[in-house]
């Protein structure tokens, strides 16, 4: 009798926990379906590097869904991991690292997201021989990818030029490589050039840091472990803009960094002898190879609105704490606009309005989506959806809100409407662009690399 009672209790307890587990699975799948429907409404899919899931190997454990910093990019549906909100994915790659069975590889986006991308070889070389592209201009926005690409480009250049230099000594006034851009890719390429003892020059129209230097104060920059030239393994997973730039300056301070700021590159031409002529507003330079690490944001995109040339209208927010007790407006609905609006809203005495032309935010990182909702709920800032600025005045802004004009007191305006990508410049210097699908190729390469590692381990 006692044995039967024990078995009965064990069965009841097992059924209780099983029922709870099934309820949780049902809720999780319901949330996944909800996220998938939202993804269909808001996105055409991933915008650059993103996970490719091998359904044949996926065991549906859900580990990948718990490590993504951007929220519900992935979900488990029908016992398999799937991409449900691809537009949120910015290619961290943590899901691939966490997958216990190796069912996830990081690949490039599909043709619908690949228009006007430069055609690059596996060595990041363009259609112009010895002209390379590194960093987000090639499609990858992550800092670790930019660092890896800048380093790899210079490795290829050094390997090619090694034999050439032995056969023909370098000519005076000709660099081995000119690196255009001093962001993550450009700094990495420069430091690698020092390691390889190349005669190099780094140019940038601004300061060291590239796009990162223009981020709002204390903006968090996601990264992951990466091998940095002249430093070694860089292990931090999350750090602010200031911390990242301080790290770069620390590394650069140890070497003779050949850098010239305020040098906007206007043209790159290849002479008959195969040497590049790089023309800037400050002069002309000659080089055997060029690494373009200029990013893809380009010049800020303007709205074409009356009064947009007023001094109060700006396109970048560097120091939010410089603006207090003001009436401020931010125009845009992306992460940069939302981060700027929240940063300004937390300063003393500010009245901040965020104007966005759509009915809802659609491409925000998960933490920004949560923070903006909290700011709206607490009344820290006013968000006006379905609104378009029609005129900027010295002391106000006129908005078109659902067809009705509304004038709002205003001291300063920031416009975050994206940038004009350097497509025209790339075409001008002869770089072939295209609309191409790298997903299958990237997945094939990743699987080949994984197989090679397995063979090496078992050897």
C-alpha positions in Angstrom: 0.0 0.0 0.0 2.8 2.4 0.9 4.5 1.6 -2.4 1.3 2.4 -4.3 0.9 5.7 -2.4 4.5 6.6 -3.2 4.1 5.8 -6.9 0.8 7.9 -6.9 2.5 10.9 -5.4 5.4 10.6 -7.8 3.0 10.5 -10.8 1.1 13.5 -9.5 4.2 15.5 -9.0 5.5 14.5 -12.4 2.2 15.5 -14.1 2.2 18.8 -12.2 5.7 19.8 -13.4 5.0 18.4 -16.9 1.8 20.4 -17.2 3.7 23.5 -16.1 6.4 22.9 -18.6 3.8 22.4 -21.4 2.0 25.6 -20.4 5.3 27.5 -20.5 6.1 26.0 -24.0 2.7 27.1 -25.2 3.2 30.6 -23.9 6.7 30.8 -25.4 5.4 29.6 -28.8 2.5 32.1 -28.6 5.0 34.9 -27.9 7.1 33.7 -30.8 4.2 33.7 -33.2 3.3 37.3 -32.0 6.9 38.4 -32.6 6.9 36.7 -36.1 3.7 38.6 -37.1 5.3 41.8 -35.9 8.4 41.0 -37.9 6.3 40.6 -41.0 4.8 44.0 -40.6 7.9 45.9 -39.8 10.7 44.4 -41.8 11.9 42.8 -45.0 14.5 40.8 -43.0 18.0 41.2 -41.7 20.0 44.2 -43.0 23.5 42.9 -43.0 25.3 40.0 -41.3 22.8 37.7 -39.6 22.4 34.1 -38.4 21.7 31.2 -40.8 20.0 28.3 -39.0 20.6 24.8 -40.2 17.2 23.2 -39.4 18.6 19.7 -39.9 20.9 20.1 -37.0 18.9 22.5 -34.8 17.6 20.7 -31.7 15.3 23.5 -30.6 17.0 24.1 -27.2 16.3 27.9 -27.3 19.8 28.8 -26.1 20.2 31.2 -29.1 17.1 33.1 -28.1 18.4 33.9 -24.6 21.8 35.4 -25.5 20.8 37.9 -28.2 21.2 41.5 -26.8 18.7 42.9 -29.3 15.6 41.0 -27.9 13.3 38.7 -30.0 15.3 38.4 -33.2 15.1 34.6 -32.8 12.4 32.3 -31.5 11.7 28.6 -31.3 8.7 27.6 -33.5 7.8 24.0 -34.2 10.8 22.8 -32.3 13.3 24.8 -34.4 15.0 28.2 -34.0 13.8 30.7 -36.6 14.4 34.4 -37.3 11.2 36.3 -36.5 12.4 39.9 -36.2 15.4 40.1 -38.6 15.3 43.9 -38.8 16.6 44.0 -35.2 19.6 41.8 -36.0 22.9 43.7 -36.2 25.1 40.6 -36.4 26.5 40.2 -32.8 27.0 36.5 -33.5 26.4 35.5 -29.9 23.7 33.1 -31.0 26.2 31.2 -33.2 28.7 31.1 -30.3 26.1 29.8 -27.9 24.5 27.1 -30.1 25.6 23.8 -28.5 25.3 21.8 -31.8 26.8 24.3 -34.2 23.6 24.8 -36.1 24.0 28.5 -36.5 26.5 30.3 -38.8 26.8 34.0 -39.5 26.2 34.9 -43.1 25.4 38.0 -45.2 22.0 39.4 -46.1 19.9 38.4 -49.1 19.7 40.4 -52.4 16.8 42.5 -51.3 19.1 44.0 -48.7 22.2 44.0 -50.8 21.5 46.7 -53.4 24.5 48.9 -54.4 26.9 46.9 -52.3 30.5 46.9 -53.5 31.5 43.6 -55.1 34.3 42.2 -52.9 36.5 39.1 -53.1 37.2 36.9 -50.1 40.2 39.2 -49.4 37.9 42.3 -49.4 39.4 43.5 -52.7 37.2 45.5 -55.0 36.9 45.3 -58.8 39.9 47.6 -58.8 43.1 45.6 -58.1 44.8 46.5 -54.8 41.9 48.7 -53.7 40.3 47.1 -50.6 37.2 47.9 -48.5 37.0 47.2 -44.8 34.3 47.8 -42.2 30.6 48.7 -42.6 31.0 50.0 -46.1 31.3 46.4 -47.2 28.1 45.4 -45.3 29.3 44.5 -41.8 28.6 47.1 -39.1 30.1 45.4 -36.0 33.3 46.8 -34.5 34.9 43.3 -34.3 34.2 42.7 -38.0 35.7 46.0 -38.9 38.8 45.3 -36.9 39.2 41.9 -38.4 38.8 43.1 -41.9 41.2 46.0 -41.6 43.8 43.7 -40.3 43.2 41.0 -43.0 43.4 43.6 -45.8 46.8 44.7 -44.7 47.9 41.1 -44.4 47.0 40.5 -48.0 48.8 43.7 -49.1 51.9 42.8 -47.2 52.0 39.3 -48.6 51.6 40.7 -52.2 54.2 43.4 -51.8 56.8 41.3 -50.1 58.1 39.7 -53.3 57.6 42.9 -55.3 59.9 44.9 -52.9 62.7 42.4 -53.1 62.5 42.6 -56.9 62.1 46.4 -57.1 62.9 48.7 -54.1 60.2 51.2 -53.2 60.2 54.6 -55.0 60.5 57.8 -53.0 57.2 59.4 -52.2 55.2 56.3 -52.8 53.4 54.6 -49.8 52.9 50.9 -49.6 49.3 51.5 -48.5 47.1 54.6 -47.9 44.3 53.9 -45.4 41.3 56.2 -45.8 39.3 56.4 -42.5 40.4 56.3 -38.9 37.5 54.3 -37.4 37.8 50.7 -36.1 38.8 49.3 -39.5 41.2 52.1 -40.3 42.9 52.0 -36.9 43.3 48.2 -37.1 44.7 48.4 -40.6 47.2 51.1 -39.6 48.4 49.2 -36.6 48.8 46.0 -38.7 50.8 48.1 -41.3 53.2 49.0 -38.4 53.5 45.4 -37.4 54.2 44.4 -41.0 56.7 47.3 -41.4 54.9 48.8 -44.3 55.3 52.5 -45.3 51.7 53.7 -44.7 49.6 56.8 -44.3 46.2 57.1 -42.6 43.8 59.9 -43.7 40.5 61.0 -42.3 38.3 64.1 -42.9 37.6 64.2 -39.1 39.2 62.9 -35.9 40.4 59.5 -34.8 37.4 57.3 -34.1 35.4 57.7 -37.3 31.7 57.2 -36.9 32.1 56.2 -33.2 33.5 59.6 -32.4 30.3 61.2 -33.5 28.1 59.1 -31.3 26.2 60.8 -28.5 28.0 61.0 -25.2 28.1 57.8 -23.2 26.5 55.8 -26.0 27.0 52.1 -25.4 29.0 50.3 -28.1 28.5 46.6 -28.4 31.5 44.5 -29.3 33.0 41.1 -28.6 36.4 39.5 -28.1 38.7 40.3 -31.0 42.4 40.2 -31.7 43.7 43.7 -32.0 47.0 44.5 -33.8 49.9 45.5 -31.4 47.6 44.8 -28.4 46.4 41.2 -28.5 43.1 39.8 -27.3 40.5 42.5 -26.5 37.9 40.9 -24.3 35.3 43.5 -23.3 31.7 42.8 -24.4 30.1 46.2 -23.8 31.7 49.6 -23.4 30.9 53.3 -23.9 32.0 55.5 -26.8 34.4 57.2 -24.4 36.0 54.0 -23.2 36.4 52.6 -26.7 38.1 55.8 -28.0 40.3 55.9 -24.9 41.4 52.4 -25.6 42.3 53.2 -29.2 44.3 56.3 -28.1 46.1 54.1 -25.5 47.2 51.7 -28.2 48.0 54.4 -30.8 50.0 56.3 -28.2 52.5 53.4 -28.0 53.5 53.7 -31.7 54.4 56.3 -34.3 50.9 56.6 -35.8 51.2 58.3 -39.2 47.8 60.1 -39.3 46.6 63.2 -41.0 43.2 64.6 -40.0 41.0 67.0 -42.0 41.8 65.2 -45.2 38.6 64.5 -47.1 39.4 62.2 -50.1 37.9 63.6 -53.3 39.3 61.2 -55.9 41.3 58.0 -56.3 42.8 57.2 -59.7 45.2 54.5 -60.8 48.0 55.6 -63.0 49.5 53.7 -65.9 52.2 52.3 -63.7 49.6 50.7 -61.4 50.2 53.3 -58.6 47.2 55.0 -57.0 46.9 58.8 -56.8 44.8 59.8 -53.8 43.5 63.4 -54.0 42.3 65.3 -50.9 41.5 68.9 -50.2 45.0 69.2 -48.7 47.1 67.5 -51.3 47.9 64.4 -53.3 49.4 61.1 -52.2 50.7 58.1 -54.2 50.4 54.5 -53.0 50.7 50.9 -54.2 47.5 49.9 -52.4 44.5 51.6 -50.8 42.2 50.5 -47.9 38.9 52.3 -47.9 37.5 52.3 -44.3 35.2 55.3 -44.6 31.9 53.8 -43.3 28.6 54.0 -45.1 26.7 56.8 -43.4 28.2 59.5 -45.6 27.0 63.0 -45.4 23.8 63.7 -43.3 20.6 63.5 -45.4 18.7 66.7 -45.3 14.9 67.1 -45.4 14.8 70.0 -47.8 12.5 71.9 -45.5 12.3 75.7 -45.4 14.5 77.1 -42.7 16.7 74.0 -42.5 19.8 76.3 -43.0 19.2 78.0 -39.7 22.1 77.7 -37.2 19.8 76.0 -34.7 19.3 73.0 -37.1 21.9 70.2 -36.5 22.5 66.6 -37.6 24.7 65.2 -34.8 24.4 65.5 -31.1 27.7 65.2 -29.3 27.2 66.7 -25.8 23.6 66.4 -24.6 24.4 68.1 -21.3 25.2 71.3 -23.0 21.5 71.9 -23.6 19.4 72.7 -20.5 16.1 74.6 -19.9 15.4 74.6 -23.7 12.6 73.7 -26.1 14.2 71.0 -28.3 13.1 68.8 -31.2 14.5 65.6 -32.6 13.4 64.4 -36.0 13.6 60.7 -36.8 12.6 57.3 -35.6 15.8 55.2 -35.5 18.1 54.3 -32.7 20.2 57.5 -33.1 17.1 59.8 -33.0 15.6 58.0 -30.0 18.9 57.9 -28.0 19.5 61.6 -28.7 15.9 62.5 -27.6 16.2 60.5 -24.4 19.6 62.0 -23.7 18.3 65.6 -24.1 15.1 64.7 -22.1 17.2 63.8 -19.1 18.9 67.2 -18.9 17.5 69.8 -16.5 14.5 71.8 -17.6 14.3 70.6 -21.2 11.1 70.2 -23.1 11.8 67.6 -25.8 9.6 66.7 -28.8 10.4 63.7 -31.0 8.8 63.9 -34.4 8.5 60.7 -36.5 6.7 60.3 -39.8 5.4 56.8 -39.2 2.7 55.5 -36.9 5.1 53.6 -34.6 8.8 52.8 -34.0 9.8 49.8 -36.1 13.6 49.4 -36.1 14.8 50.0 -32.6 17.1 47.9 -30.5 15.3 46.2 -27.8 16.8 48.2 -24.9 15.9 51.5 -26.7 12.4 50.3 -27.4 11.9 49.6 -23.7 13.6 52.9 -22.6 11.5 55.1 -24.9 8.3 53.5 -23.7 9.3 54.3 -20.1 10.2 57.9 -21.0 6.8 58.4 -22.7 5.0 56.8 -19.8 6.8 59.1 -17.3 6.2 62.2 -19.5 9.9 62.9 -20.0 9.4 63.6 -23.7 6.6 64.1 -26.2 6.5 61.8 -29.2 4.5 63.0 -32.2 3.9 60.2 -34.7 2.6 60.8 -38.2 4.4 64.1 -38.2 6.6 65.9 -40.7 8.4 69.2 -40.2 7.3 71.7 -42.9 9.2 74.8 -41.7 11.9 75.7 -39.1 11.6 79.2 -37.6 14.1 81.0 -35.3 11.9 80.4 -32.3 9.6 77.5 -33.3 8.9 74.6 -35.7 5.9 74.0 -37.8 4.8 70.3 -38.0 2.3 68.7 -40.3 0.5 66.2 -38.0 -2.0 64.0 -39.8 -2.6 66.9 -42.3 -3.0 69.6 -39.7 -0.3 72.2 -39.0 1.0 72.6 -35.5 3.5 75.2 -34.3 5.8 74.2 -31.4 8.1 76.5 -29.5 11.7 75.6 -30.2 15.3 76.6 -29.6 17.3 73.8 -31.3 16.5 70.9 -33.8 18.4 67.7 -34.5 17.6 65.8 -37.7 18.4 62.1 -37.8 17.3 61.1 -41.3 20.3 58.9 -42.1 23.2 59.7 -44.5 23.8 59.8 -48.1 25.9 56.6 -48.7 29.2 57.1 -50.6 27.8 55.2 -53.6 28.5 58.0 -56.1 32.1 58.2 -54.9 32.6 54.4 -55.3 31.3 54.5 -58.8 33.5 57.5 -59.6 36.7 55.7 -58.6 35.6 52.6 -60.6 34.4 50.2 -57.9 31.8 47.8 -59.2 28.6 47.7 -57.2 25.8 45.1 -57.3 22.8 43.5 -55.8 23.9 40.1 -54.8 23.2 37.3 -52.4 26.1 36.2 -50.2 24.1 34.0 -47.8 24.7 30.7 -49.5 28.3 31.5 -50.1 28.9 32.7 -46.6 27.1 29.6 -45.1 29.2 27.3 -47.3 32.4 28.9 -46.2 31.4 28.8 -42.6 30.6 25.0 -42.8 33.9 24.4 -44.7 35.8 26.2 -41.9 34.0 24.2 -39.2 34.8 20.9 -41.0 38.4 22.0 -41.3 38.6 22.6 -37.6 37.0 19.3 -36.8 39.5 17.5 -39.1 42.4 19.3 -37.5 41.2 18.4 -34.0 40.8 14.8 -34.8 44.1 14.5 -36.6 
